[in-house]
Amino acid sequence: MMALAGKRLCMGCGESLGGGLAGLVAALTAGVAGHPGVVCGEPLSRHTTWRVGGPAERFFRPAGVSDLAAYLRGLPASEPLFWLGGGSNLLVRDGGLRGSVICLRGALDHIESRGDGALYVEAGASCARVARMAAREGLGGVEFLAGIPGTLGGALAMNAGAFGGEIWPLVEQVETIDRRGVLRRRAAGDYQWGYREVTGPSGEWFVAATLRLPPHDAETAIDVRTLLERRNRTQPMELPSAGSVFRNPPGDHAGRLIEASGLKGCCIGAACVSERHANFIVNTGGATAAEIEALIERVEAVVAEQHGIRLVREVRIVGEGS
Ligand SMILES: Cc1cc2nc3c(=O)[nH]c(=O)nc-3n(C[C@H](O)[C@H](O)[C@H](O)COP(=O)(O)OP(=O)(O)OC[C@H]3O[C@@H](n4cnc5c(N)ncnc54)[C@H](O)[C@@H]3O)c2cc1C
């Protein structure tokens, strides 16, 4: 770091991923490299549950919504943007991400009950906290979130779900921000959602949502302790992973197909198909993103060859190869 005209400048921002002098000059001109809270070259392996991923050219965790809007307003139009939650559904390649990575986890994480079953949740709040807060308020319907290790923003982007529940049917409205820092309030009806997919207005990201929840009903509610015990029994929780790598094909389970293809325990480097749950790829220690990606491709090829089914990825793969 060095001081320049009263601002903190991360040396190398714009250079680390080949942006070169032009990238550095663009960032400086826009003032983003000196924006408080920006870290240059932050290893994304610290922010993904697979514990892999190269550096973010600029890693920014906003102090609040207005800070986020100010940062976005300062960005050059050419700056690539990536939104990061808990990194629990992401494979970031070893060469990292160019441009700005906006991390809402540990920031924008306010949760507030607004009466009549309305829970206002900022996008960086963890799913587990949403489940706990709802329980404290006597509200139900979100027990399934207790075992999902991401943020509300990531859950909205993925339509996260488990044990028969999913997030979007509970959403009343969302607040979004665009790359010019403009905030909008949108009704849930502006979005279409299905199994682990959501489409809606492009060029906007979630900053908060209002969930409308029914009162807790002991008769029908999923028991959170049972749910977490079941996860611990059936999923390899002790090793870094990103949960299910593939979506379940209609009428079948990706894990069953992978196991039936003889791939349980198959490894490339330190990336292995879990022995406990074949739809999980685990980092057994020091795996690279390249190894994980190669194993994903091998699983796809073997399942297609043996069962004639093309598995669809649930995890998102982003970034530059090394
Ligand atoms: C052990 C384990 C178990 C899991 N079990 C489940 C499960 O039962 N059900 C399930 O659905 N998932 C499960 N997952 C996957 C993952 O937790 C979910 O997909 C989760 O919703 C991802 O949230 P995140 O905050 O980690 O998102 P990230 O992984 O950080 O990001 C995922 C995507 O969302 C986008 N995104 C993140 N924040 C925002 C935002 N604010 N606005 C717009 N886009 C955004 C990112 O750009 C990225 O494209 C599991 C993962 C693990 C590791």
The ligand as an SDF file (V2000), in Angstrom:
LIG
                    3D

 53 58  0  0  0  0  0  0  0  0999 V2000
  -22.2170  -28.5940    2.8540 C   0  0  0  0  0  0  0  0  0  0  0  0
  -23.1280  -27.8830    1.9000 C   0  0  0  0  0  0  0  0  0  0  0  0
  -24.4740  -28.2040    1.8620 C   0  0  0  0  0  0  0  0  0  0  0  0
  -25.3360  -27.5280    0.9650 C   0  0  0  0  0  0  0  0  0  0  0  0
  -26.6610  -27.8530    0.9820 N   0  0  0  0  0  0  0  0  0  0  0  0
  -27.5080  -27.1840    0.1650 C   0  0  0  0  0  0  0  0  0  0  0  0
  -28.9090  -27.4790    0.1910 C   0  0  0  0  0  0  0  0  0  0  0  0
  -29.3850  -28.2910    0.9370 O   0  0  0  0  0  0  0  0  0  0  0  0
  -29.7080  -26.7790   -0.6690 N   0  0  0  0  0  0  0  0  0  0  0  0
  -29.2200  -25.8350   -1.5120 C   0  0  0  0  0  0  0  0  0  0  0  0
  -30.0120  -25.2130   -2.2560 O   0  0  0  0  0  0  0  0  0  0  0  0
  -27.8970  -25.5440   -1.5540 N   0  0  0  0  0  0  0  0  0  0  0  0
  -27.0370  -26.1900   -0.7400 C   0  0  0  0  0  0  0  0  0  0  0  0
  -25.7000  -25.8970   -0.7860 N   0  0  0  0  0  0  0  0  0  0  0  0
  -25.1890  -24.9430   -1.7800 C   0  0  0  0  0  0  0  0  0  0  0  0
  -25.1570  -23.4710   -1.3070 C   0  0  0  0  0  0  0  0  0  0  0  0
  -25.0550  -23.3930    0.1050 O   0  0  0  0  0  0  0  0  0  0  0  0
  -26.3970  -22.7090   -1.7770 C   0  0  0  0  0  0  0  0  0  0  0  0
  -26.4850  -22.6870   -3.1970 O   0  0  0  0  0  0  0  0  0  0  0  0
  -26.3850  -21.2600   -1.2720 C   0  0  0  0  0  0  0  0  0  0  0  0
  -27.6430  -20.6810   -1.5350 O   0  0  0  0  0  0  0  0  0  0  0  0
  -25.3030  -20.4110   -1.9020 C   0  0  0  0  0  0  0  0  0  0  0  0
  -25.2480  -19.1980   -1.1780 O   0  0  0  0  0  0  0  0  0  0  0  0
  -23.8870  -18.3790   -1.0500 P   0  0  0  0  0  0  0  0  0  0  0  0
  -24.1900  -17.1690   -0.2650 O   0  0  0  0  0  0  0  0  0  0  0  0
  -22.8030  -19.2500   -0.5150 O   0  0  0  0  0  0  0  0  0  0  0  0
  -23.6440  -18.0160   -2.5700 O   0  0  0  0  0  0  0  0  0  0  0  0
  -22.2670  -18.0130   -3.3630 P   0  0  0  0  0  0  0  0  0  0  0  0
  -21.7530  -19.4060   -3.4700 O   0  0  0  0  0  0  0  0  0  0  0  0
  -21.3470  -16.9980   -2.8160 O   0  0  0  0  0  0  0  0  0  0  0  0
  -22.7900  -17.5430   -4.7960 O   0  0  0  0  0  0  0  0  0  0  0  0
  -23.6340  -18.3740   -5.5560 C   0  0  0  0  0  0  0  0  0  0  0  0
  -24.1880  -17.5500   -6.7370 C   0  0  0  0  0  0  0  0  0  0  0  0
  -25.0420  -16.5340   -6.2170 O   0  0  0  0  0  0  0  0  0  0  0  0
  -24.6090  -15.2650   -6.6730 C   0  0  0  0  0  0  0  0  0  0  0  0
  -24.8660  -14.2960   -5.6090 N   0  0  0  0  0  0  0  0  0  0  0  0
  -24.3910  -14.3070   -4.3470 C   0  0  0  0  0  0  0  0  0  0  0  0
  -24.8630  -13.2610   -3.6600 N   0  0  0  0  0  0  0  0  0  0  0  0
  -25.6570  -12.5550   -4.5170 C   0  0  0  0  0  0  0  0  0  0  0  0
  -26.4040  -11.3530   -4.3980 C   0  0  0  0  0  0  0  0  0  0  0  0
  -26.4480  -10.6500   -3.2680 N   0  0  0  0  0  0  0  0  0  0  0  0
  -27.1130  -10.9350   -5.4710 N   0  0  0  0  0  0  0  0  0  0  0  0
  -27.1060  -11.6370   -6.6370 C   0  0  0  0  0  0  0  0  0  0  0  0
  -26.3750  -12.7720   -6.8130 N   0  0  0  0  0  0  0  0  0  0  0  0
  -25.6640  -13.2230   -5.7550 C   0  0  0  0  0  0  0  0  0  0  0  0
  -23.1230  -15.4200   -6.9440 C   0  0  0  0  0  0  0  0  0  0  0  0
  -22.6650  -14.4390   -7.8670 O   0  0  0  0  0  0  0  0  0  0  0  0
  -23.0900  -16.8230   -7.5100 C   0  0  0  0  0  0  0  0  0  0  0  0
  -23.4280  -16.8180   -8.8790 O   0  0  0  0  0  0  0  0  0  0  0  0
  -24.8230  -26.5430    0.1000 C   0  0  0  0  0  0  0  0  0  0  0  0
  -23.4600  -26.2090    0.1510 C   0  0  0  0  0  0  0  0  0  0  0  0
  -22.6260  -26.8650    1.0420 C   0  0  0  0  0  0  0  0  0  0  0  0
  -21.1740  -26.4780    1.1000 C   0  0  0  0  0  0  0  0  0  0  0  0
  1  2  1  0
  2  3  1  0
  2 52  2  0
  3  4  2  0
  4  5  1  0
  4 50  1  0
  5  6  2  0
  6  7  1  0
  6 13  1  0
  7  8  2  0
  7  9  1  0
  9 10  1  0
 10 11  2  0
 10 12  1  0
 12 13  2  0
 13 14  1  0
 14 15  1  0
 14 50  1  0
 15 16  1  0
 16 17  1  0
 16 18  1  0
 18 19  1  0
 18 20  1  0
 20 21  1  0
 20 22  1  0
 22 23  1  0
 23 24  1  0
 24 25  2  0
 24 26  1  0
 24 27  1  0
 27 28  1  0
 28 29  2  0
 28 30  1  0
 28 31  1  0
 31 32  1  0
 32 33  1  0
 33 34  1  0
 33 48  1  0
 34 35  1  0
 35 36  1  0
 35 46  1  0
 36 37  1  0
 36 45  1  0
 37 38  2  0
 38 39  1  0
 39 40  1  0
 39 45  2  0
 40 41  1  0
 40 42  2  0
 42 43  1  0
 43 44  2  0
 44 45  1  0
 46 47  1  0
 46 48  1  0
 48 49  1  0
 50 51  2  0
 51 52  1  0
 52 53  1  0
M  END
$$$$
